[in-house]
Amino acid sequence: MKFAKSYKFLGLVAAIFVAGLLTGCLGGGSSEPTRYYVVDVEDISASGAGNATKSVQIRKFTIDPAYQRSNIVYRESAYTFMFYDLDLWASRPDQMLLKTATKYIEQSGLFAKGGKTAKPDYEIAGNIDAIEEIDEGSNRFAHLDMTLTFRKTEGETLFEKEYDERMSMEGSEPQHVAMAMSKLYGKFMEDFLKNVSQNIGE
């Protein structure tokens, strides 16, 4: 009887040990924290219009369905499409780039600030075709492909351009994607606002 009890006890210890191993393997133990990143405003030289009187409405950006999630996308070839599990954009890319575009437009001084009119003079819209990290061997790039449109509220397009470029990353970590993407987006917005300023009043 004593041996039988000993075997039962050893069996219980073994079961607890195996359960502990399985818990660790299946992720029940401590895990890495989720990290969040943003594309933020870079310093750009956008000449304001002084005492601006024209108003503008920034439409919600649209985005290719493949990028309608907060996971940062990375690609190792034209045929691969992968996501980081723990490295995410702080919000969906279309919402994030819209928020950043709003900051640029407000800081440009091209349009009147303050109260919203019932019918603004102009509209700005954006469509994102790709926002991703491109891995080519040891080289890492931030890739942003999007179209920005400036038009009269009535619908006449005054300026529209597709921006599709890569920028080399300074490192291989997801934070370097955010840094390079911010610089790339700043470059796009500087060119866009320069062209917008030339079309106000037309």
C-alpha positions in Angstrom: 0.0 0.0 0.0 2.8 2.4 0.8 4.4 1.8 -2.6 1.0 2.4 -4.3 0.6 5.7 -2.5 4.2 6.7 -3.5 3.5 5.9 -7.2 0.3 8.0 -7.1 2.3 10.9 -5.5 5.1 10.6 -8.1 2.5 10.4 -10.9 0.8 13.6 -9.6 4.2 15.4 -9.5 4.9 14.3 -13.0 1.5 15.5 -14.3 2.0 18.9 -12.7 5.5 19.1 -14.3 4.2 18.3 -17.7 1.4 20.7 -17.4 3.9 23.4 -16.5 6.0 22.7 -19.6 2.9 22.8 -21.8 1.8 26.1 -20.4 5.2 27.6 -21.1 5.2 26.2 -24.7 1.7 27.4 -25.4 2.3 30.9 -24.2 0.6 30.7 -20.9 3.6 32.1 -19.1 5.2 35.6 -19.5 5.1 37.0 -23.0 6.7 39.9 -24.8 4.8 43.2 -24.7 3.0 44.6 -27.7 4.7 47.7 -29.1 2.9 50.5 -30.9 4.3 53.0 -33.5 3.1 56.1 -35.2 3.9 58.1 -38.4 4.3 61.6 -37.0 5.0 65.2 -38.3 8.5 65.9 -39.7 9.8 69.5 -40.2 8.9 70.7 -43.6 9.2 74.1 -45.3 5.6 74.9 -46.2 5.0 78.6 -46.9 1.7 79.8 -45.4 -0.6 82.2 -47.2 -0.6 84.7 -44.3 -4.1 85.8 -43.4 -5.8 82.8 -45.0 -9.6 83.1 -45.6 -10.3 79.9 -47.6 -11.6 76.9 -45.8 -10.8 73.2 -46.4 -12.4 69.9 -45.4 -10.1 66.8 -45.1 -12.0 63.7 -46.2 -11.5 60.3 -44.6 -8.6 58.5 -46.3 -9.3 55.3 -48.0 -6.9 52.3 -48.1 -6.3 49.0 -49.9 -8.1 46.3 -48.0 -4.9 44.3 -47.5 -3.6 47.1 -45.2 -6.8 47.6 -43.2 -5.3 46.4 -40.0 -2.9 47.8 -37.4 -0.2 45.2 -37.8 2.9 46.5 -39.6 3.3 44.7 -42.9 6.7 43.5 -44.2 7.5 41.8 -47.5 10.5 39.9 -48.6 9.4 39.5 -52.2 6.6 40.6 -54.5 4.9 37.3 -53.6 5.0 37.5 -49.8 2.8 39.5 -47.5 3.4 39.1 -43.8 2.6 40.9 -40.5 4.4 41.6 -37.3 2.6 40.0 -34.4 3.7 42.3 -31.6 4.7 45.4 -33.5 1.6 47.4 -34.5 0.7 50.9 -35.8 -1.1 52.8 -33.0 -4.2 53.0 -35.2 -5.2 51.8 -38.6 -2.8 53.3 -41.3 -5.6 55.3 -43.0 -6.6 56.9 -39.7 -3.0 57.5 -38.7 -2.0 59.2 -42.0 -5.2 61.3 -42.0 -4.4 62.6 -38.5 -0.8 63.4 -39.5 -2.0 65.1 -42.7 -4.3 67.2 -40.7 -1.4 68.4 -38.5 0.6 69.3 -41.6 -2.3 71.2 -43.2 -3.1 73.1 -40.0 0.6 74.1 -39.6 0.9 75.2 -43.2 -1.2 78.3 -42.7 -2.8 77.9 -46.1 -6.3 77.7 -44.8 -8.4 79.6 -42.2 -8.5 78.2 -38.7 -11.4 78.2 -36.3 -15.1 77.6 -36.9 -16.3 75.2 -39.6 -18.4 76.6 -42.4 -21.4 74.7 -43.8 -19.7 74.4 -47.1 -15.9 74.6 -47.2 -14.2 76.0 -50.3 -11.9 73.0 -50.9 -11.5 69.3 -50.1 -8.4 67.2 -49.6 -8.6 63.4 -50.0 -6.1 60.5 -49.8 -6.0 56.9 -50.9 -3.3 54.5 -49.6 -2.3 51.7 -51.9 0.6 50.4 -49.7 2.4 51.1 -46.4 5.0 48.5 -45.6 8.5 47.5 -44.8 10.4 46.0 -47.8 13.3 43.5 -47.0 15.8 42.9 -49.7 18.7 40.9 -48.3 20.3 43.0 -45.6 18.6 46.2 -46.9 15.4 47.5 -45.3 13.1 50.1 -46.8 10.0 51.9 -45.8 7.6 51.9 -48.8 4.6 54.2 -49.1 2.3 54.4 -52.1 -0.6 56.8 -51.9 -2.5 59.4 -53.9 -3.4 62.9 -52.6 -6.1 65.0 -54.2 -6.9 68.7 -53.8 -10.2 69.8 -55.3 -13.0 72.4 -55.1 -16.0 71.3 -53.0 -18.0 71.3 -56.2 -15.8 68.5 -57.4 -13.3 70.1 -59.8 -9.9 68.6 -59.2 -7.1 71.2 -58.9 -4.2 69.0 -58.1 -3.7 65.2 -57.8 -0.6 63.1 -57.6 0.4 59.6 -56.8 3.4 59.4 -54.5 5.1 56.0 -54.6 8.6 55.9 -53.1 10.9 53.9 -50.8 13.2 55.2 -48.1 16.1 53.4 -46.7 15.8 52.5 -43.0 18.5 53.3 -40.5 18.1 50.0 -38.8 16.2 46.7 -38.9 13.7 47.2 -36.0 10.1 48.2 -36.5 10.7 51.6 -34.9 13.0 52.3 -37.8 10.0 51.6 -40.1 8.1 54.4 -38.3 11.0 56.8 -38.5 11.6 56.3 -42.2 7.9 56.3 -43.0 7.5 59.7 -41.1 10.3 61.2 -43.2 8.9 59.8 -46.4 5.4 61.1 -45.6 6.9 64.5 -44.7 8.5 64.6 -48.2 5.1 63.8 -49.8 3.2 66.4 -47.8 5.8 69.1 -48.5 5.4 68.6 -52.2 1.6 68.3 -52.0 1.2 71.5 -49.9 3.5 73.4 -52.3 1.2 72.5 -55.2 -1.9 73.2 -53.1 -0.6 76.7 -52.4 -0.3 77.4 -56.1 -3.9 76.3 -56.8 -5.7 78.2 -54.0 -8.0 80.8 -55.5 -8.4 79.2 -58.9 
